[in-house]
Amino acid sequence: MAGRREKVQSIRGSRIAIAIVIGVLVGCVFAFLFPHGFFSSNLPIQDRQLVKKNFQAGSSCESPERVNMLKSDIASLTEKNAELQKQVRQLTAKLRLAEQGKDQAQKQVMVLGEQHKAGPFGTVKALRTNPTVVPDESVNPRLAKILEEVAVGKELIVALANSNVKSMLEVWSTNIKRVGITNYLVVALDDQMAEYCKTNDIPVYQRDPDEGIDSIARKGGNHAVSGLKFRVLREFLQLGYSVLLSDIDIVFLQNPFEYLYRDSDVESMTDGHNNMTAYGYNDVFDEPAMGWARYAHTMRIWVFNSGFFYIRPTIPSIELLDRVADRLAKEKAWDQAVFNEELFFPSHPGYYGLHASKRVMDFYLFMNSKVLFKTVRKDANLKKLKPVAVHVNYHPDKFPRMLATVEFYVNGKQDALDGFPVGSGW
């Protein structure tokens, strides 16, 4: 028993000795690695001065070539860092857009109603009529008050005019009154036009001063003034009103509101002159060098007329106005071309198309001057038809052709249109 006790005590003593040795070794290691303390973050003043001297001595030994090389490397790294930061910003923006658009369809369903199962074959019809926006009278309280008095059923005819088109405006407004249309409004682009409308009992609205618009309104030609409408009409739509936009070179012969479908965001007069050009057709392109595949099928339609269209107060409609106005502010382009590009171009890489529903008006009821002077006046049966409106858009001698149109359709003078050439004569 005594021998076993001595052996146990000997082992215990050895363990204590080993622990002491380990503790001393660990202490030496920490003393070597952290000579100024484990939690100290500052060097003694003397050591810092020594380090600084050594650094300065080392720097003084560097050759100019080496210094220039280091500076060049720093500049290069700075440029790369700036480029990487730019890429990060671009990727962040793309990610944000992707997150906004990933549930767009689901959000639309939430806005438009509950999800539905598809019905039997031949019974499924897609939504064509988008919901209208919630009216916001704070956008323009003064205009809101005018529209309450002028509009009928939250819709009206709107025309933009300056004093350069006073004679045509007289024909335009006289025939509107003769037909019995009361819901119409002229947006006067200068003081002279505003005064003329007030004097002649024409409902008028003059915008608050805006140099960006006023400079064009005072001096701009027909196309320049025409482009302003996309900026001006936005407030009408925000206030919850549907607008039948009308250029001044139009003769109204019937009330257009009795002939609208109102099932689309945009319902427009066409520049087409027959069923194919007005409503679209399959145009086959022939390329003999392709051999067996020489025939390529394309779809064509003549453009919507941006001087006469009915537009409902919907999100796609307002987006259309914004897109066209933005492009016209940045590009030297014809407003009608931009209007149609934004309406018809589909989404493709780098471009998101506009999802607006559209309808073409009957080209015999809402007639352009090419249809009138090329086809109708030469056809005994077509001459018996009475259009809703005639737009003298194809001819620069607008005023005399407007007067002749009134003579033919209103006063019954059968040869009133005969003296004009088919084209412009230019």
VMD Tcl script that draws the C-alpha trace (Angstrom):
set ca {
  {0.00 0.00 0.00}
  {2.83 2.35 0.88}
  {4.55 1.69 -2.47}
  {1.32 2.44 -4.43}
  {0.79 5.74 -2.55}
  {4.31 6.88 -3.34}
  {3.80 6.04 -7.01}
  {0.57 8.10 -7.20}
  {2.25 11.10 -5.54}
  {5.17 10.81 -7.97}
  {2.81 10.92 -10.99}
  {0.90 13.88 -9.54}
  {4.14 15.79 -9.02}
  {5.23 15.10 -12.58}
  {1.93 16.52 -13.94}
  {2.34 19.71 -11.95}
  {5.87 20.11 -13.21}
  {4.74 19.60 -16.81}
  {1.96 22.19 -16.37}
  {4.44 24.73 -15.00}
  {6.79 24.16 -17.92}
  {3.95 24.56 -20.44}
  {2.81 27.78 -18.75}
  {6.30 29.22 -18.89}
  {6.68 28.32 -22.57}
  {3.30 29.88 -23.48}
  {4.26 33.02 -21.58}
  {7.51 33.25 -23.50}
  {5.72 32.89 -26.80}
  {3.21 35.67 -25.98}
  {6.01 37.87 -24.67}
  {7.84 37.44 -27.96}
  {4.80 38.03 -30.16}
  {3.23 40.84 -28.11}
  {6.10 42.70 -26.46}
  {3.88 45.73 -25.68}
  {1.00 43.84 -24.20}
  {-1.79 41.72 -25.63}
  {-4.42 44.55 -25.68}
  {-2.19 47.49 -26.55}
  {-2.72 49.08 -29.95}
  {-0.10 51.82 -29.71}
  {3.64 51.50 -30.05}
  {5.92 53.32 -27.62}
  {6.97 56.71 -28.89}
  {10.59 55.70 -29.32}
  {9.68 52.61 -31.34}
  {7.30 54.58 -33.56}
  {10.00 57.11 -34.25}
  {12.39 54.27 -35.07}
  {9.91 52.73 -37.47}
  {9.30 56.11 -39.10}
  {13.04 56.66 -39.51}
  {13.49 53.22 -41.00}
  {10.59 53.88 -43.43}
  {12.04 57.23 -44.44}
  {15.43 55.68 -44.89}
  {13.90 52.92 -47.00}
  {11.94 55.46 -49.07}
  {15.02 57.55 -49.70}
  {16.72 54.49 -51.08}
  {13.95 53.93 -53.68}
  {14.93 54.91 -57.23}
  {12.82 57.48 -59.16}
  {11.89 54.76 -61.63}
  {10.55 52.61 -58.82}
  {8.57 55.54 -57.39}
  {7.05 56.33 -60.78}
  {6.15 52.70 -61.27}
  {4.37 52.60 -57.92}
  {2.50 55.82 -58.75}
  {1.45 54.33 -62.09}
  {0.23 51.16 -60.38}
  {-1.78 53.23 -57.89}
  {-3.39 55.24 -60.70}
  {-4.23 52.07 -62.61}
  {-5.77 50.46 -59.54}
  {-7.77 53.62 -58.87}
  {-9.20 53.53 -62.41}
  {-10.03 49.82 -62.09}
  {-11.72 50.47 -58.76}
  {-13.83 53.26 -60.28}
  {-14.81 50.98 -63.17}
  {-15.74 48.19 -60.77}
  {-17.85 50.62 -58.72}
  {-19.62 51.70 -61.92}
  {-20.34 48.07 -62.83}
  {-21.68 47.44 -59.33}
  {-24.05 50.41 -59.67}
  {-25.24 49.19 -63.09}
  {-25.80 45.65 -61.83}
  {-27.63 46.99 -58.79}
  {-29.93 49.04 -61.03}
  {-30.61 46.02 -63.26}
  {-31.33 43.89 -60.22}
  {-33.77 46.49 -58.94}
  {-35.58 46.57 -62.29}
  {-35.70 42.78 -62.39}
  {-37.19 42.66 -58.91}
  {-39.80 45.24 -59.91}
  {-40.78 43.35 -63.03}
  {-40.66 39.73 -61.86}
  {-44.15 39.82 -60.37}
  {-45.65 42.32 -62.83}
  {-48.15 39.82 -64.20}
  {-49.25 38.84 -60.71}
  {-49.71 42.50 -59.76}
  {-51.80 43.09 -62.86}
  {-54.03 40.18 -61.89}
  {-54.40 41.69 -58.42}
  {-55.43 45.02 -59.97}
  {-57.76 43.66 -62.61}
  {-59.41 40.92 -60.60}
  {-59.13 37.33 -59.52}
  {-57.30 34.67 -61.47}
  {-59.49 32.45 -63.62}
  {-59.18 29.11 -65.30}
  {-59.21 29.04 -69.08}
  {-62.59 28.15 -70.55}
  {-63.38 25.68 -73.36}
  {-61.83 26.04 -76.79}
  {-63.13 29.06 -78.66}
  {-64.57 30.80 -75.61}
  {-61.44 32.48 -74.21}
  {-61.19 36.23 -74.76}
  {-58.31 38.35 -73.49}
  {-58.80 41.63 -71.70}
  {-58.78 44.55 -74.14}
  {-60.08 47.41 -72.03}
  {-57.67 48.51 -69.32}
  {-59.06 50.10 -66.14}
  {-58.96 53.88 -65.88}
  {-56.75 55.71 -63.41}
  {-58.03 57.28 -60.22}
  {-58.61 60.99 -61.00}
  {-56.19 63.36 -59.29}
  {-57.56 66.92 -59.24}
  {-54.49 68.20 -57.41}
  {-52.59 67.94 -60.70}
  {-54.37 71.02 -62.06}
  {-57.35 72.33 -60.06}
  {-58.06 75.13 -62.56}
  {-58.26 72.72 -65.51}
  {-60.31 70.29 -63.41}
  {-62.92 73.00 -62.84}
  {-63.09 73.81 -66.58}
  {-63.46 70.16 -67.54}
  {-66.33 69.69 -65.08}
  {-68.25 72.34 -67.01}
  {-67.26 71.34 -70.56}
  {-66.98 67.52 -70.62}
  {-69.93 65.21 -71.21}
  {-69.63 61.72 -69.75}
  {-66.00 62.41 -68.75}
  {-64.93 62.88 -72.38}
  {-64.36 65.79 -74.76}
  {-62.67 66.95 -77.96}
  {-59.41 68.81 -77.38}
  {-57.46 70.87 -79.91}
  {-54.24 72.85 -79.57}
  {-54.02 76.10 -81.54}
  {-52.02 79.29 -81.83}
  {-52.90 82.45 -83.72}
  {-51.22 81.13 -86.91}
  {-54.21 78.84 -87.59}
  {-57.03 81.24 -86.78}
  {-58.76 80.87 -90.17}
  {-58.80 77.07 -89.96}
  {-59.96 77.19 -86.35}
  {-62.96 79.21 -87.49}
  {-64.00 76.46 -89.93}
  {-63.24 73.79 -87.31}
  {-65.31 75.41 -84.54}
  {-68.18 76.48 -86.82}
  {-68.80 72.91 -87.93}
  {-68.48 71.55 -84.40}
  {-71.23 73.92 -83.31}
  {-73.34 73.14 -86.38}
  {-73.25 69.40 -85.60}
  {-74.32 70.11 -82.02}
  {-71.15 69.07 -80.20}
  {-70.83 70.89 -76.88}
  {-68.02 68.99 -75.20}
  {-64.97 70.50 -76.86}
  {-62.09 72.69 -75.69}
  {-59.32 74.66 -77.39}
  {-55.96 74.81 -75.62}
  {-54.77 78.29 -76.61}
  {-51.04 78.46 -77.11}
  {-50.81 82.24 -77.16}
  {-52.74 85.25 -75.87}
  {-54.16 86.16 -79.28}
  {-55.76 82.75 -79.69}
  {-57.14 82.84 -76.15}
  {-58.75 86.21 -76.81}
  {-60.14 85.04 -80.17}
  {-61.81 82.03 -78.53}
  {-63.36 84.13 -75.78}
  {-64.67 86.62 -78.32}
  {-66.22 83.89 -80.48}
  {-67.75 81.85 -77.66}
  {-65.32 78.94 -78.02}
  {-64.48 77.06 -74.79}
  {-60.81 77.80 -74.13}
  {-58.07 76.91 -71.69}
  {-54.70 78.64 -71.51}
  {-51.97 76.89 -69.62}
  {-49.84 78.48 -66.94}
  {-46.56 79.92 -68.31}
  {-44.00 77.27 -69.22}
  {-41.06 78.48 -71.28}
  {-40.29 75.00 -72.58}
  {-43.75 74.83 -74.16}
  {-44.46 78.52 -74.73}
  {-41.45 79.14 -76.97}
  {-42.60 76.40 -79.36}
  {-46.24 77.45 -79.06}
  {-45.48 81.03 -80.12}
  {-43.05 80.36 -82.97}
  {-43.43 76.70 -83.91}
  {-44.76 75.42 -87.19}
  {-47.45 72.79 -87.71}
  {-45.31 69.77 -86.75}
  {-43.64 71.51 -83.80}
  {-46.98 72.57 -82.31}
  {-48.39 69.12 -83.02}
  {-45.69 67.56 -80.85}
  {-46.75 69.64 -77.84}
  {-50.02 67.77 -77.46}
  {-48.37 64.74 -75.88}
  {-47.20 66.87 -72.97}
  {-50.41 68.88 -72.67}
  {-52.80 65.90 -72.80}
  {-51.21 64.18 -69.81}
  {-53.03 66.39 -67.31}
  {-56.39 65.67 -68.96}
  {-55.83 61.93 -68.50}
  {-54.58 62.34 -64.93}
  {-57.81 64.17 -64.15}
  {-59.71 61.09 -65.38}
  {-61.01 62.36 -68.76}
  {-61.01 60.59 -72.11}
  {-59.86 62.88 -74.90}
  {-60.62 62.92 -78.62}
  {-57.54 64.78 -79.78}
  {-58.22 66.81 -82.92}
  {-55.95 68.81 -85.18}
  {-57.43 72.06 -86.49}
  {-57.47 70.94 -90.15}
  {-60.51 68.72 -89.54}
  {-64.13 69.22 -90.62}
  {-66.71 67.58 -88.33}
  {-69.84 66.41 -90.14}
  {-71.39 64.22 -87.41}
  {-70.95 63.78 -83.67}
  {-67.89 61.48 -83.33}
  {-68.83 60.29 -79.85}
  {-71.68 58.32 -81.39}
  {-69.22 56.24 -83.41}
  {-66.50 55.35 -80.90}
  {-66.03 51.83 -79.49}
  {-64.14 52.88 -76.32}
  {-62.72 49.37 -75.90}
  {-59.04 50.26 -76.31}
  {-56.46 52.58 -74.84}
  {-56.02 54.32 -78.20}
  {-58.61 54.50 -81.00}
  {-57.14 56.30 -83.97}
  {-57.79 57.55 -87.48}
  {-55.58 55.84 -90.05}
  {-53.40 57.23 -92.81}
  {-54.38 54.15 -94.84}
  {-56.62 54.52 -97.88}
  {-58.14 51.02 -98.28}
  {-58.80 47.87 -96.26}
  {-55.26 46.57 -96.61}
  {-53.35 49.72 -95.77}
  {-55.74 50.80 -93.03}
  {-56.17 47.49 -91.22}
  {-53.00 45.59 -92.08}
  {-51.88 42.95 -94.56}
  {-49.33 40.23 -95.23}
  {-46.59 41.74 -97.39}
  {-44.29 39.15 -99.05}
  {-40.68 40.19 -99.55}
  {-38.91 38.47 -102.45}
  {-35.17 37.74 -102.26}
  {-34.27 35.42 -105.22}
  {-30.73 34.80 -103.92}
  {-32.22 32.76 -101.04}
  {-33.52 30.12 -103.46}
  {-36.13 27.90 -101.81}
  {-36.56 30.46 -98.98}
  {-36.75 33.49 -101.27}
  {-40.16 34.60 -99.98}
  {-40.27 36.22 -96.55}
  {-43.63 37.17 -95.10}
  {-43.93 40.51 -93.31}
  {-46.83 42.32 -91.69}
  {-47.57 45.89 -92.72}
  {-50.05 48.54 -91.67}
  {-50.18 52.22 -92.47}
  {-49.62 54.47 -89.49}
  {-52.13 55.80 -87.01}
  {-52.78 59.50 -87.48}
  {-51.42 61.40 -84.49}
  {-53.67 64.36 -85.33}
  {-56.93 62.56 -84.60}
  {-57.22 59.86 -81.95}
  {-59.33 58.98 -78.93}
  {-57.31 58.15 -75.83}
  {-58.65 56.77 -72.55}
  {-57.23 57.69 -69.11}
  {-55.31 54.47 -68.45}
  {-51.78 53.70 -67.31}
  {-50.67 52.50 -70.79}
  {-52.13 55.66 -72.35}
  {-50.24 57.94 -69.98}
  {-47.07 55.91 -70.51}
  {-47.52 56.39 -74.26}
  {-47.74 60.17 -73.85}
  {-44.68 60.17 -71.60}
  {-42.63 58.07 -74.01}
  {-43.46 60.20 -77.03}
  {-42.93 63.50 -75.20}
  {-39.60 62.31 -73.82}
  {-38.32 61.22 -77.24}
  {-39.48 64.41 -78.95}
  {-37.61 66.42 -76.32}
  {-34.39 64.54 -77.09}
  {-34.66 63.72 -80.79}
  {-35.29 65.69 -83.95}
  {-38.17 63.50 -85.07}
  {-41.69 63.69 -86.47}
  {-44.24 63.23 -83.71}
  {-46.43 60.89 -85.79}
  {-43.52 58.54 -86.49}
  {-42.56 58.41 -82.80}
  {-46.21 57.97 -81.80}
  {-46.52 54.87 -84.00}
  {-43.14 53.40 -83.08}
  {-44.04 53.49 -79.40}
  {-47.47 51.98 -80.09}
  {-46.33 49.13 -82.35}
  {-42.70 48.17 -81.67}
  {-42.58 44.95 -79.63}
  {-40.28 44.28 -76.72}
  {-36.83 43.14 -77.79}
  {-33.33 43.08 -76.27}
  {-32.65 46.48 -74.77}
  {-36.22 47.74 -75.26}
  {-39.50 47.24 -73.42}
  {-42.51 47.63 -75.69}
  {-45.66 49.47 -74.66}
  {-48.58 47.22 -73.71}
  {-51.37 49.48 -74.92}
  {-54.49 48.18 -76.66}
  {-55.38 49.91 -79.93}
  {-58.13 50.12 -82.51}
  {-58.22 51.56 -86.04}
  {-61.19 53.76 -86.87}
  {-63.33 53.07 -89.92}
  {-61.49 54.94 -92.68}
  {-64.71 55.85 -94.51}
  {-66.28 57.36 -91.38}
  {-63.11 59.02 -90.07}
  {-61.69 59.97 -93.44}
  {-58.28 61.32 -94.37}
  {-57.94 63.60 -97.38}
  {-56.22 60.96 -99.51}
  {-59.31 58.78 -99.28}
  {-61.54 61.73 -100.11}
  {-59.65 63.17 -103.06}
  {-58.25 59.95 -104.53}
  {-61.18 57.57 -104.12}
  {-64.44 58.91 -102.71}
  {-65.03 61.92 -104.95}
  {-64.59 59.70 -108.05}
  {-67.03 56.99 -106.92}
  {-70.76 57.67 -107.25}
  {-71.69 55.27 -104.45}
  {-69.00 56.41 -102.02}
  {-69.98 60.04 -102.60}
  {-73.35 59.25 -101.01}
  {-71.70 58.29 -97.72}
  {-71.47 60.95 -95.06}
  {-68.30 60.68 -92.99}
  {-68.11 61.64 -89.34}
  {-65.04 63.80 -89.91}
  {-62.64 64.65 -92.72}
  {-59.00 65.35 -91.93}
  {-57.09 67.37 -94.53}
  {-53.79 65.78 -93.51}
  {-52.42 64.74 -96.91}
  {-52.49 68.20 -98.49}
  {-50.71 71.46 -97.62}
  {-53.48 73.66 -99.09}
  {-55.58 72.84 -96.07}
  {-57.87 75.85 -95.77}
  {-59.38 75.81 -99.31}
  {-59.85 72.04 -99.14}
  {-61.63 72.40 -95.79}
  {-63.96 74.97 -97.32}
  {-64.59 72.70 -100.33}
  {-65.38 69.80 -97.99}
  {-68.01 71.94 -96.24}
  {-69.46 72.98 -99.59}
  {-69.72 69.36 -100.74}
  {-71.07 67.66 -97.60}
  {-72.97 70.51 -95.91}
  {-74.17 72.72 -98.74}
  {-74.58 69.93 -101.30}
  {-72.41 71.43 -104.02}
  {-71.55 68.26 -105.98}
  {-68.62 69.68 -107.91}
  {-66.98 71.43 -104.94}
  {-64.15 68.89 -104.79}
  {-63.49 68.59 -108.49}
  {-61.06 71.45 -108.96}
  {-58.34 70.00 -106.70}
  {-55.54 67.68 -107.83}
  {-55.26 64.26 -106.21}
  {-51.91 65.12 -104.70}
  {-50.38 68.31 -103.42}
  {-48.93 69.45 -106.74}
  {-45.54 69.98 -105.06}
}
mol new
graphics top color blue
foreach p $ca { graphics top sphere $p radius 0.5 }
foreach p [lrange $ca 0 end-1] q [lrange $ca 1 end] { graphics top cylinder $p $q radius 0.2 }
display resetview
